[in-house]
């Protein structure tokens, strides 16, 4: 996509989402070169609100009346449910069996019709296709549609506006929609910024695809971060990651939980394990930021990494 698509997305979603600030990590651990972009404070609980609103608002009004359908690990479903409620249209959302109760409760609270189907996201997506066919609703892909990617890319525009001298941006990867948008939006305006994508060692979808030079399907995986567990990606995401993302790194499965707890103790932010994966990459040296001025994107809120009360 060209720069205009991202600029138009920023205009389209304005007034529907929160413009999240940059939060310095210091004095916690004396990390004076590190900031967080807390999309955990976003409406509906994650960055997905950006892509959801841009996507739904891109549907012609005559089609919008039939509603929207999606399949999600949880966050995009909640964002679509929220956007649909705000725009007065019906929404049907399929989530994986491993989705959190917090995500399901959010989806229900926004008035969407919730379906829990499929151990893996791609199985939920197949169910979503069937529901869309039966209902006549517009099927929205959570990470491989251009309007969704452009909406997520508005995070990158805001980072550049608030920190023009940023040197490195660190982003967790599920299916690849978030990092595709952020990376392309930033590289179009400031090509020398280093983009680092982070996956868990248990589900290295983009990492392995880069190694092999083509899209792969992760048949068997075991991960503590199911919200990032997309077993494959799509051509639009893979091509953008290959073109715009400088490094892909893996985080051991045990580290996101401790990173989430560190964030709670140090900043008071309750982040999901998907967001904590990016934090772990920075705190434990996997991202290799050194003294670079860096921003880690906190993609969503959650209590799945916090100690039980």
C-alpha positions as CSV (number, residue, x, y, z in Angstrom):
1,X,0.0,0.0,0.0
2,X,1.1,3.6,-0.5
3,X,1.5,6.2,2.1
4,X,-1.9,7.7,1.2
5,X,-3.7,4.6,2.4
6,X,-2.2,5.0,5.9
7,X,-2.9,8.7,6.0
8,X,-6.5,8.1,5.0
9,X,-6.8,5.4,7.6
10,X,-5.6,7.8,10.3
11,X,-8.4,10.3,9.2
12,X,-11.0,7.6,9.0
13,X,-10.5,6.2,12.5
14,X,-10.0,9.5,14.2
15,X,-12.7,10.0,16.8
16,X,-13.3,6.3,17.1
17,X,-10.1,5.2,18.8
18,X,-7.7,6.5,21.4
19,X,-4.4,8.2,20.4
20,X,-2.2,6.3,22.9
21,X,0.9,8.1,24.3
22,X,4.5,6.9,24.5
23,X,5.3,5.8,28.1
24,X,8.9,5.9,29.2
25,X,10.2,2.7,30.8
26,X,12.6,4.6,33.0
27,X,13.2,4.8,36.0
28,X,12.2,1.1,36.1
29,X,15.4,-0.8,35.5
30,X,17.1,2.5,34.4
31,X,16.0,1.8,30.8
32,X,16.3,5.4,29.6
33,X,16.3,4.5,25.9
34,X,13.0,2.5,26.0
35,X,9.4,3.6,25.6
36,X,6.2,1.7,25.4
37,X,3.3,2.3,23.1
38,X,0.4,1.1,25.3
39,X,-2.3,-0.1,22.9
40,X,-3.5,-2.0,26.0
41,X,-5.2,1.3,26.8
42,X,-7.0,1.2,23.4
43,X,-10.8,1.0,23.1
44,X,-11.9,-2.7,23.3
45,X,-8.6,-3.5,24.9
46,X,-6.1,-3.8,22.0
47,X,-4.7,-2.2,18.9
48,X,-7.2,-4.2,16.9
49,X,-9.7,-1.3,17.2
50,X,-7.8,0.6,14.6
51,X,-8.0,-2.0,11.9
52,X,-11.6,-2.9,12.9
53,X,-12.9,0.6,12.5
54,X,-10.9,1.3,9.3
55,X,-12.2,-2.0,7.9
56,X,-15.9,-1.6,8.8
57,X,-16.0,2.1,7.7
58,X,-14.5,1.0,4.4
59,X,-17.6,-1.2,3.6
60,X,-20.2,0.5,1.5
61,X,-23.2,1.6,3.6
62,X,-25.7,-0.6,1.7
63,X,-23.6,-3.7,2.5
64,X,-22.8,-2.6,6.0
65,X,-26.5,-3.1,7.1
66,X,-26.1,-6.9,6.8
67,X,-23.5,-6.8,9.5
68,X,-20.0,-8.2,9.7
69,X,-18.4,-11.6,10.5
70,X,-14.9,-12.4,11.7
71,X,-12.8,-15.1,13.3
72,X,-10.3,-14.2,16.0
73,X,-8.0,-15.2,18.8
74,X,-10.1,-12.8,20.8
75,X,-8.9,-9.2,20.4
76,X,-10.0,-8.6,16.8
77,X,-13.3,-10.1,17.6
78,X,-13.8,-7.7,20.5
79,X,-12.7,-4.8,18.3
80,X,-15.2,-5.7,15.6
81,X,-17.9,-6.2,18.1
82,X,-17.2,-2.8,19.6
83,X,-17.0,-1.1,16.1
84,X,-20.3,-2.8,15.1
85,X,-22.0,-1.6,18.2
86,X,-20.8,2.0,17.7
87,X,-21.9,2.0,14.1
88,X,-25.2,0.3,14.7
89,X,-24.8,-2.9,12.7
90,X,-24.8,-6.6,13.7
91,X,-21.6,-8.6,14.3
92,X,-20.9,-12.3,14.5
93,X,-17.6,-13.4,16.0
94,X,-15.9,-16.8,16.0
95,X,-13.2,-17.4,18.6
96,X,-10.8,-20.3,19.2
97,X,-11.4,-22.7,22.1
98,X,-8.2,-21.4,23.6
99,X,-9.4,-17.7,23.7
100,X,-9.5,-16.1,27.1
101,X,-12.7,-15.6,29.1
102,X,-11.8,-11.9,29.2
103,X,-11.9,-11.7,25.4
104,X,-15.2,-13.6,25.2
105,X,-16.7,-11.4,27.9
106,X,-15.7,-8.3,26.0
107,X,-17.2,-9.6,22.8
108,X,-20.5,-10.5,24.5
109,X,-20.6,-7.1,26.3
110,X,-20.5,-5.3,23.0
111,X,-23.5,-7.2,21.8
112,X,-22.0,-9.5,19.2
113,X,-23.2,-13.0,18.5
114,X,-20.3,-15.2,19.8
115,X,-19.3,-18.7,18.5
116,X,-16.5,-20.7,20.1
117,X,-15.2,-23.1,17.4
118,X,-11.8,-24.5,16.5
119,X,-8.7,-25.3,18.4
120,X,-6.6,-23.3,16.0
121,X,-7.4,-19.9,14.3
122,X,-7.6,-21.4,10.8
123,X,-10.4,-23.7,11.9
124,X,-12.3,-20.8,13.4
125,X,-11.8,-18.9,10.1
126,X,-13.4,-21.7,8.2
127,X,-16.4,-21.6,10.6
128,X,-16.6,-17.8,10.0
129,X,-16.8,-18.3,6.3
130,X,-19.8,-20.6,6.7
131,X,-21.5,-18.1,9.1
132,X,-20.9,-15.2,6.6
133,X,-22.4,-17.2,3.8
134,X,-25.5,-18.0,5.8
135,X,-26.0,-14.5,7.2
136,X,-25.0,-12.4,4.3
137,X,-22.6,-10.4,6.5
138,X,-19.3,-9.1,5.2
139,X,-16.4,-11.4,6.2
140,X,-13.5,-9.5,7.7
141,X,-10.0,-11.1,7.9
142,X,-8.2,-10.1,11.1
143,X,-4.8,-9.6,9.6
144,X,-4.7,-10.0,5.8
145,X,-7.0,-7.3,4.6
146,X,-5.6,-4.0,3.4
147,X,-8.0,-1.8,5.4
148,X,-7.1,-3.8,8.5
149,X,-3.4,-3.5,7.9
150,X,-3.7,0.3,7.1
151,X,-5.6,0.8,10.4
152,X,-2.9,-0.9,12.4
153,X,-0.3,1.1,10.6
154,X,-1.6,4.3,12.2
155,X,0.4,3.2,15.3
156,X,3.5,3.6,13.3
157,X,2.5,7.1,12.2
158,X,1.8,8.1,15.8
159,X,5.2,6.8,16.9
160,X,7.0,8.9,14.3
161,X,5.0,12.0,15.2
162,X,5.7,11.6,18.9
163,X,9.3,10.5,18.6
164,X,10.8,11.5,15.2
165,X,14.3,10.3,16.3
166,X,13.1,6.7,17.1
167,X,15.7,4.1,16.0
168,X,14.0,0.8,16.7
169,X,10.4,-0.5,17.0
170,X,9.6,-3.9,18.5
171,X,6.3,-5.6,17.7
172,X,4.8,-9.0,18.6
173,X,3.6,-11.2,15.7
174,X,0.6,-13.4,15.5
175,X,-0.7,-13.6,11.9
176,X,1.4,-10.6,10.9
177,X,-1.2,-7.8,10.4
178,X,0.1,-5.5,13.2
179,X,3.7,-5.6,12.2
180,X,2.9,-5.4,8.5
181,X,1.0,-2.1,9.0
182,X,3.5,-0.6,11.5
183,X,6.6,-1.6,9.5
184,X,5.3,-0.3,6.1
185,X,3.9,2.9,7.5
186,X,7.2,3.7,9.2
187,X,9.5,2.6,6.4
188,X,7.7,4.8,3.9
189,X,8.5,7.8,6.0
190,X,11.8,6.9,7.7
191,X,13.5,3.9,6.1
192,X,16.4,3.8,8.6
193,X,14.2,2.8,11.6
194,X,14.9,-0.8,12.5
195,X,11.7,-3.0,12.8
196,X,12.0,-6.1,14.9
197,X,9.2,-8.7,14.9
198,X,8.9,-11.1,17.9
199,X,7.3,-14.6,18.1
200,X,7.4,-17.3,20.7
201,X,9.7,-20.2,20.2
202,X,6.7,-22.6,20.3
203,X,5.0,-21.1,17.2
204,X,7.6,-19.5,15.0
205,X,5.4,-18.9,11.9
206,X,7.0,-15.9,10.3
207,X,10.5,-16.8,11.6
208,X,10.4,-20.2,9.9
209,X,8.8,-18.7,6.7
210,X,11.7,-16.3,6.4
211,X,14.2,-19.2,7.0
212,X,12.6,-21.3,4.2
213,X,11.8,-18.4,1.9
214,X,8.1,-19.1,1.6
215,X,4.9,-19.3,3.7
216,X,4.8,-22.3,6.0
217,X,2.1,-24.1,8.1
218,X,3.1,-24.9,11.6
219,X,1.4,-28.3,12.1
220,X,2.3,-29.0,15.7
221,X,3.0,-26.3,18.2
222,X,2.9,-25.9,22.0
223,X,2.8,-22.3,23.3
224,X,1.9,-20.4,26.4
225,X,0.8,-17.5,24.2
226,X,-2.2,-18.8,22.2
227,X,-3.3,-15.3,21.1
228,X,-0.2,-15.2,18.9
229,X,-0.6,-18.8,17.7
230,X,-1.5,-18.3,14.0
231,X,-0.2,-21.5,12.4
232,X,0.4,-19.7,9.1
233,X,0.3,-16.2,7.5
234,X,-1.0,-14.8,4.3
235,X,0.9,-13.6,1.2
236,X,0.2,-9.9,1.8
237,X,1.7,-10.2,5.3
238,X,4.6,-12.3,4.4
239,X,5.6,-10.0,1.5
240,X,5.4,-6.9,3.7
241,X,7.4,-8.5,6.5
242,X,10.1,-9.6,4.1
243,X,10.3,-6.1,2.6
244,X,9.9,-4.0,5.7
245,X,10.9,-5.9,8.8
246,X,14.6,-6.0,9.5
247,X,14.8,-8.8,12.1
248,X,12.7,-11.6,13.5
249,X,13.5,-13.0,16.9
250,X,12.1,-15.8,19.1
251,X,11.3,-15.6,22.8
252,X,11.4,-18.7,25.0
253,X,8.0,-19.8,26.2
254,X,8.6,-19.1,29.9
255,X,9.6,-15.4,29.4
256,X,6.3,-13.6,28.5
257,X,4.7,-14.5,31.9
258,X,7.5,-12.9,33.9
259,X,7.6,-9.9,31.5
260,X,3.8,-9.4,32.1
261,X,4.4,-9.4,35.8
262,X,7.4,-7.0,35.5
263,X,5.1,-4.6,33.6
264,X,2.5,-4.8,36.3
265,X,5.0,-4.2,39.1
266,X,6.9,-1.5,37.2
267,X,4.2,0.4,35.3
268,X,0.8,-0.6,36.6
269,X,-0.1,-1.8,33.1
270,X,-1.9,-5.2,32.8
271,X,-0.9,-6.5,29.5
272,X,-1.8,-9.8,27.7
273,X,0.9,-12.4,27.0
274,X,1.0,-11.3,23.4
275,X,2.2,-7.9,24.4
276,X,4.5,-9.3,27.0
277,X,6.3,-11.3,24.3
278,X,7.6,-8.0,22.8
279,X,8.5,-6.8,26.3
280,X,10.4,-10.0,27.0
281,X,12.4,-9.6,23.8
282,X,13.6,-6.2,25.0
283,X,14.1,-7.0,28.6
284,X,16.0,-10.2,28.0
285,X,18.2,-9.0,25.2
286,X,16.6,-11.0,22.3
287,X,15.9,-7.8,20.3
288,X,19.4,-6.5,20.8
289,X,18.5,-2.8,21.0
290,X,21.6,-1.8,23.0
291,X,21.6,1.9,23.4
292,X,19.2,2.6,20.5
293,X,16.1,4.7,21.2
294,X,13.4,2.1,21.1
295,X,9.7,1.7,21.3
296,X,8.0,-1.6,22.2
297,X,4.3,-1.9,21.2
298,X,2.1,-3.2,23.9
299,X,-0.5,-4.8,21.6
300,X,-3.3,-5.6,24.2
301,X,-4.5,-5.7,27.7
302,X,-5.1,-8.8,29.8
303,X,-4.6,-10.6,33.1
304,X,-3.4,-14.0,31.7
305,X,0.2,-13.3,32.8
306,X,-0.6,-12.0,36.3
307,X,-0.5,-14.1,39.4
308,X,-3.9,-15.5,40.6
309,X,-5.5,-13.5,43.3
